[in-house]
Each structure stands twice: as C-alpha cells, then as structure tokens.
Amino acid sequence: MAWNRLLALSFGLLPVAFFWASLADAQSFNCRYAKKPAEVAICQDGNLARLDELMASTYFNVTNNLPPRKASIVKAEQSDFLRERNRCGYNFNCISGSYNDRLRELCDWADMTGQPCY
C-alpha cells in the first residue's frame, strides 16, 4: 500500500518538476548562481527570462556570422550591455528596456550580415 502511495505521489509531482525545469532553462545563465539583483529578477520573471534568451540567441547568431574584428566589437558592446542591465537592480522596466535596446543594436548588426533578426 505504501508503494502505491509513493508511486502516485511521484507521478503527481512529475508535472511540477517539468514546470520548474523549463523555468530554469528559460534564460541564458544558470539561475542557481544568480547573485546580482537583475539576474535574480530575470530568474523570477518569465517575460524577462524570455527576453534574455532571445537576446542571447540573437547575440550568438550575430557573433557567429560576423568577421572576427566586427564580432569583437559586438562582444565588447555585450559587456557594456551587461553592466548597464545590472545597474537596473530589480527594476523590471529598466531591465526590459535594456534588453529591448540591446536587441535593436543586435538586429542592426544582423542586418549587416544579411541574417534575419529573431
């Protein structure tokens, strides 16, 4: 009887585990190591996590399709973006604005390569 309860409980928790696993993978960094307030905010908000993932995939698409010298410029800009984003703290609007600005910049670079932007 106890085995049946354990089995039922395990299957009942399975959807919850999948839900949390999908949230954990929804951003470009591991939320287990998020320490900065902006990172924590991204991990706690699905919309910010999606913006982060979109920015990351666009960033890698752009840097992989540019000549090395231009890719190094985009990488330096990415460091600037991260510093700016982190200055937002927990402010959702500030973080979201930072991501939207960065996505516009990355799309300008994507246009140079002839690649579509998200």
Secondary structure, DSSP 4 states (H G I P E B T S, - for coil): -HHHHHHHHHHHHHHHHHHHHHHHTSSSS-GGG--SHHHHHHHH-HHHHHHHHHHHHHHHHHHHHS-HHHHHHHHHHHHHHHHHHHTTTT-HHHHHHHHHHHHHHHHHHHHHHT----
